[in-house]
Amino acid sequence: MLASELKAFYMVARLGSITQAAKKLGLSQPTVTTQIRSLEAQYGIELFYRGGRRLVVSEEGARLLPMVMELLRQEADIEFHLRNSGQVQGSLRLGATAPYYVLGLVKRLRERHPHVQVSLEIGNSQQVIEALEEHRVDLAASSQLEEDSRFTRLVLGHDPLVLAVHRSHPLAAHASLAPAALAGQCLLMREVGSTTRVLTEQMLLAAGVSPGAVLEIGSRESIREAVLQNLGVSVIARHEVPDNPDLRVITLEGAPLICEYLYCLRDRRQARLPAALLAIARERAS
């Protein structure tokens, strides 16, 4: 029981919000609140200063936090060791910003190790890197470049950013456009933490372009549906645009390439299943 309460404490301390912590832990908000209050009542301590919309870790909580982080790291190491102990079976947890690159790796892994169980968590670049850091996934495919000595990194591929519009949109008649053409357009964008959004904003800033409006939509699928409904236009990686007669793909002059990287924690790269997937990724890149 104490382990679950300490996990709740750590996640609330990291996010500053019981609501966000509950979402990350897959629990209800009242459950996380109860766990925090139980921990405080049982040991007669105050872990958070309560006031305003964000919880702030107390002095006592700050002293406890490094110990909890080390405990959770040890628990993750034990769980990882158990999942990778067998010679034939095991389970591998993957995080990815999109399925396009990583599913081919999973297919080859399953062909070579048919009894391996694989789970895939989809999120934006920031989310999947955080999942790797917190040992919630074993490898992460992300378009975010991380220069971090804790990680082993491989390049899975790269793709140009293009403009996706509805076939009836005034821009749909063009095969190629300069970024200046986006001035005044309603732009459909991913949430903060998305590498595609960062690259799009940098491209527009360099071109001195201001869109007419920005609609923030939290998934690729929802953005594609919004383009199909002609709510606006979107800058998106070429391979993410589905084959649909109602969509038009327009080349953006000077648009940056968006790369996809495969990350693994360096101290886990030689474990059986991560090593197997990394080997497949290297074969595919060669």
Secondary structure in CASP SS format (residue, H / E / C, confidence):
PFRMAT SS
TARGET T0000
AUTHOR 0000-0000-0000
METHOD secondary structure of the structure
MODEL  1
M C 1.00
L H 1.00
A H 1.00
S H 1.00
E H 1.00
L H 1.00
K H 1.00
A H 1.00
F H 1.00
Y H 1.00
M H 1.00
V H 1.00
A H 1.00
R H 1.00
L H 1.00
G C 1.00
S C 1.00
I H 1.00
T H 1.00
Q H 1.00
A H 1.00
A H 1.00
K H 1.00
K H 1.00
L H 1.00
G C 1.00
L C 1.00
S C 1.00
Q H 1.00
P H 1.00
T H 1.00
V H 1.00
T H 1.00
T H 1.00
Q H 1.00
I H 1.00
R H 1.00
S H 1.00
L H 1.00
E H 1.00
A H 1.00
Q H 1.00
Y H 1.00
G C 1.00
I C 1.00
E C 1.00
L C 1.00
F E 1.00
Y E 1.00
R C 1.00
G C 1.00
G C 1.00
R C 1.00
R C 1.00
L C 1.00
V E 1.00
V E 1.00
S C 1.00
E H 1.00
E H 1.00
G H 1.00
A H 1.00
R H 1.00
L H 1.00
L H 1.00
P H 1.00
M H 1.00
V H 1.00
M H 1.00
E H 1.00
L H 1.00
L H 1.00
R H 1.00
Q H 1.00
E H 1.00
A H 1.00
D H 1.00
I H 1.00
E H 1.00
F H 1.00
H H 1.00
L H 1.00
R H 1.00
N C 1.00
S C 1.00
G C 1.00
Q C 1.00
V C 1.00
Q C 1.00
G E 1.00
S E 1.00
L E 1.00
R E 1.00
L E 1.00
G E 1.00
A E 1.00
T C 1.00
A C 1.00
P H 1.00
Y H 1.00
Y H 1.00
V H 1.00
L H 1.00
G H 1.00
L H 1.00
V H 1.00
K H 1.00
R H 1.00
L H 1.00
R H 1.00
E H 1.00
R H 1.00
H C 1.00
P C 1.00
H C 1.00
V E 1.00
Q E 1.00
V E 1.00
S E 1.00
L E 1.00
E E 1.00
I E 1.00
G C 1.00
N C 1.00
S H 1.00
Q H 1.00
Q H 1.00
V H 1.00
I H 1.00
E H 1.00
A H 1.00
L H 1.00
E H 1.00
E C 1.00
H C 1.00
R C 1.00
V C 1.00
D C 1.00
L E 1.00
A E 1.00
A E 1.00
S E 1.00
S C 1.00
Q C 1.00
L C 1.00
E C 1.00
E C 1.00
D C 1.00
S C 1.00
R C 1.00
F E 1.00
T E 1.00
R E 1.00
L E 1.00
V E 1.00
L E 1.00
G E 1.00
H E 1.00
D E 1.00
P E 1.00
L E 1.00
V E 1.00
L E 1.00
A E 1.00
V E 1.00
H E 1.00
R C 1.00
S C 1.00
H C 1.00
P H 1.00
L H 1.00
A H 1.00
A H 1.00
H C 1.00
A C 1.00
S E 1.00
L E 1.00
A C 1.00
P H 1.00
A H 1.00
A H 1.00
L H 1.00
A C 1.00
G C 1.00
Q C 1.00
C E 1.00
L E 1.00
L E 1.00
M E 1.00
R C 1.00
E C 1.00
V C 1.00
G C 1.00
S C 1.00
T H 1.00
T H 1.00
R H 1.00
V H 1.00
L H 1.00
T H 1.00
E H 1.00
Q H 1.00
M H 1.00
L H 1.00
L H 1.00
A H 1.00
A H 1.00
G C 1.00
V C 1.00
S C 1.00
P C 1.00
G C 1.00
A E 1.00
V E 1.00
L E 1.00
E E 1.00
I C 1.00
G C 1.00
S C 1.00
R H 1.00
E H 1.00
S H 1.00
I H 1.00
R H 1.00
E H 1.00
A H 1.00
V H 1.00
L H 1.00
Q C 1.00
N C 1.00
L C 1.00
G C 1.00
V E 1.00
S E 1.00
V E 1.00
I E 1.00
A E 1.00
R H 1.00
H H 1.00
E H 1.00
V C 1.00
P C 1.00
D C 1.00
N C 1.00
P C 1.00
D C 1.00
L E 1.00
R E 1.00
V E 1.00
I E 1.00
T E 1.00
L E 1.00
E C 1.00
G C 1.00
A C 1.00
P C 1.00
L E 1.00
I E 1.00
C E 1.00
E E 1.00
Y E 1.00
L E 1.00
Y E 1.00
C E 1.00
L E 1.00
R H 1.00
D H 1.00
R H 1.00
R C 1.00
Q C 1.00
A C 1.00
R H 1.00
L H 1.00
P H 1.00
A H 1.00
A H 1.00
L H 1.00
L H 1.00
A H 1.00
I H 1.00
A H 1.00
R H 1.00
E H 1.00
R H 1.00
A H 1.00
S C 1.00
END
